[in-house]
Amino acid sequence: MNLPQLELVLKAVTADLCGHQGRQGQLSMSWLSLPVDEIVDRVRNGHVVDPENKLKLFQGTQSEIALRGRLEIVCKKLGLPWGDPETLSAYDGRLTGHTDGSIDGHVVEIKTVPNVDILNRLKSDGRVPFKVFSQVSAYMLWGSHKRALVIYETRAEGALWFCECLPNKRVEGELKEKAEKVLEIVHGRS
């Protein structure tokens, strides 16, 4: 058995399975919290995730998949409607987002963090970071949900934090304006 080759191939397969692929030419709803010039650069030149980061992202992806499966079981037990993940799009498909599912009318976004210390820092505000709020706001704006549920889970301890987000018209207006500005710069029309 060639152990170096085994390790190399395992890393390559893990990177392929991480769920984070480079993309070019398309605007992601999860990028709308960034400055316009940075978003334009990502759309034009692609957003590349290096192989070493893909190995780290794989762990988070696996945790999210497992949590999504458990949530579906819990929803069945509680009689709550569960909706599978969906792809959202706007502007003729040039703006896209990928939800983690829905529960009883709430679009769900799952985030994982390494440990409870980081989770406690996030919870100290009592609200999700603006980047995440922007992402779920985009899902509410261009999707069919009027509320969002962000669920954090720690990978080390399995601690959970549920945070409900409601629409904010000012933020939605800023997201719409930013998306249209990026699309105008990149494609010449919004």
C-alpha positions as a printed Julia matrix, in Angstrom:
190×3 Matrix{Float64}:
   0.0    0.0     0.0
   1.33   3.42   -0.95
   0.41   5.57    2.09
   1.45   8.95    0.6
  -0.72   8.23   -2.44
  -3.63   7.13   -0.22
  -3.37  10.38    1.77
  -3.13  12.51   -1.37
  -6.17  10.9    -2.97
  -8.18  11.09    0.29
  -7.44  14.84    0.51
  -8.5   15.33   -3.11
 -11.75  13.39   -2.61
 -12.47  15.29    0.61
 -11.92  18.62   -1.17
 -14.28  17.53   -3.96
 -16.96  16.56   -1.41
 -16.7   19.73    0.7
 -19.61  21.39   -1.07
 -17.74  24.62   -1.79
 -17.0   24.92   -5.47
 -15.39  27.84   -7.21
 -17.84  29.87   -9.2
 -17.52  32.51  -11.86
 -20.03  34.73  -13.62
 -22.75  34.35  -11.02
 -23.62  36.48   -8.02
 -24.22  34.67   -4.73
 -26.76  36.0    -2.22
 -24.25  35.15    0.52
 -21.8   37.74   -0.87
 -24.13  40.76   -0.62
 -22.67  41.91    2.71
 -19.31  42.53    1.0
 -18.24  45.8    -0.67
 -19.39  46.16   -4.29
 -15.86  46.08   -5.73
 -15.08  42.8    -3.95
 -18.32  41.22   -5.17
 -17.63  42.39   -8.74
 -14.17  40.82   -8.53
 -15.62  37.51   -7.32
 -18.25  37.46  -10.07
 -15.78  38.38  -12.82
 -12.76  36.36  -11.74
 -14.37  33.58   -9.78
 -14.36  32.8    -6.1
 -11.78  30.12   -5.48
 -11.53  28.15   -2.26
  -8.04  26.71   -1.88
  -7.66  22.95   -1.28
  -6.48  23.3     2.34
  -9.55  25.39    3.25
 -11.76  22.83    1.51
 -10.51  20.22    3.97
 -11.67  22.43    6.86
 -14.94  23.29    5.12
 -15.68  19.58    4.67
 -16.08  19.19    8.44
 -18.59  22.04    8.58
 -20.47  20.66    5.57
 -20.76  17.23    7.18
 -22.0   18.8    10.42
 -24.61  20.82    8.51
 -25.83  17.75    6.62
 -26.14  15.79    9.86
 -28.0   18.61   11.62
 -30.35  19.0     8.66
 -31.18  15.28    8.89
 -31.86  15.54   12.62
 -34.04  18.61   12.1
 -36.15  16.72    9.58
 -36.69  13.93   12.13
 -37.58  16.44   14.86
 -40.05  18.23   12.59
 -41.8   14.93   11.84
 -42.01  14.12   15.57
 -43.42  17.58   16.36
 -45.73  17.72   13.34
 -43.97  20.77   11.91
 -43.75  21.2     8.15
 -40.2   20.56    6.89
 -39.02  21.81    3.51
 -35.94  20.5     1.75
 -33.1   22.84    0.78
 -33.85  24.92   -2.29
 -32.05  27.07   -4.79
 -33.34  30.63   -5.02
 -32.68  32.88   -7.98
 -33.45  36.34   -9.24
 -32.49  38.55  -12.17
 -32.84  35.78  -14.75
 -30.75  33.39  -12.65
 -27.75  35.72  -12.33
 -28.29  35.98   -8.55
 -28.57  32.71   -6.63
 -28.77  31.42   -3.09
 -28.98  27.98   -1.54
 -31.06  27.48    1.59
 -30.57  24.72    4.15
 -34.3   23.96    4.27
 -37.39  25.41    5.89
 -39.36  24.79    9.06
 -42.95  25.95    9.48
 -42.58  28.96    7.18
 -39.04  29.9     8.27
 -36.17  29.61    5.8
 -33.36  27.8     7.62
 -29.68  28.65    7.52
 -27.32  26.32    9.39
 -23.93  27.53   10.56
 -21.29  25.55   12.4
 -18.53  26.92   14.6
 -15.58  25.09   16.15
 -16.51  25.34   19.84
 -18.74  26.79   22.54
 -16.38  29.72   23.27
 -16.9   31.03   19.74
 -20.63  30.36   19.98
 -20.84  32.32   23.23
 -19.08  35.28   21.59
 -21.66  35.21   18.79
 -24.54  34.93   21.27
 -23.31  37.86   23.38
 -24.98  40.29   20.93
 -28.22  38.33   20.89
 -28.26  38.52   17.09
 -26.45  36.91   14.21
 -23.49  38.66   12.55
 -24.47  41.1     9.78
 -23.0   38.83    7.09
 -25.4   36.05    8.09
 -28.31  38.49    8.54
 -27.67  39.79    5.02
 -27.67  36.26    3.65
 -30.99  35.26    5.25
 -32.45  38.67    4.39
 -31.65  37.94    0.74
 -33.37  34.57    1.09
 -36.46  36.25    2.53
 -36.41  39.01   -0.1
 -36.04  36.76   -3.15
 -37.66  33.64   -1.68
 -41.1   32.8    -0.38
 -40.36  32.97    3.36
 -41.27  35.82    5.67
 -39.0   34.72    8.52
 -35.63  33.08    8.89
 -34.22  30.71   11.47
 -30.45  30.64   11.84
 -29.2   27.61   13.72
 -25.64  27.45   15.01
 -24.06  24.22   16.2
 -20.61  23.74   17.69
 -18.58  20.97   16.1
 -16.75  20.11   19.36
 -19.59  20.06   21.91
 -22.77  19.93   19.83
 -24.14  23.05   21.57
 -26.97  24.79   19.69
 -28.24  28.34   19.3
 -31.47  29.18   17.47
 -31.94  32.77   16.34
 -35.05  34.01   14.52
 -34.58  36.82   12.0
 -37.36  39.0    10.67
 -37.31  41.06    7.48
 -35.76  44.51    7.63
 -36.95  46.73    4.78
 -33.88  48.99    4.96
 -31.49  46.03    4.69
 -33.58  44.46    1.93
 -33.47  47.74    0.0
 -29.69  47.91    0.39
 -29.31  44.3    -0.78
 -31.49  44.9    -3.82
 -29.6   48.09   -4.68
 -26.21  46.38   -4.26
 -27.23  43.34   -6.35
 -28.49  45.58   -9.14
 -25.34  47.7    -9.03
 -23.08  44.62   -9.26
 -25.12  43.15  -12.1
 -25.05  46.49  -13.92
 -21.26  46.66  -13.63
 -20.71  43.03  -14.62
 -23.43  42.52  -17.22
 -24.37  46.05  -18.24
 -27.94  45.58  -16.97
 -29.72  44.56  -13.78
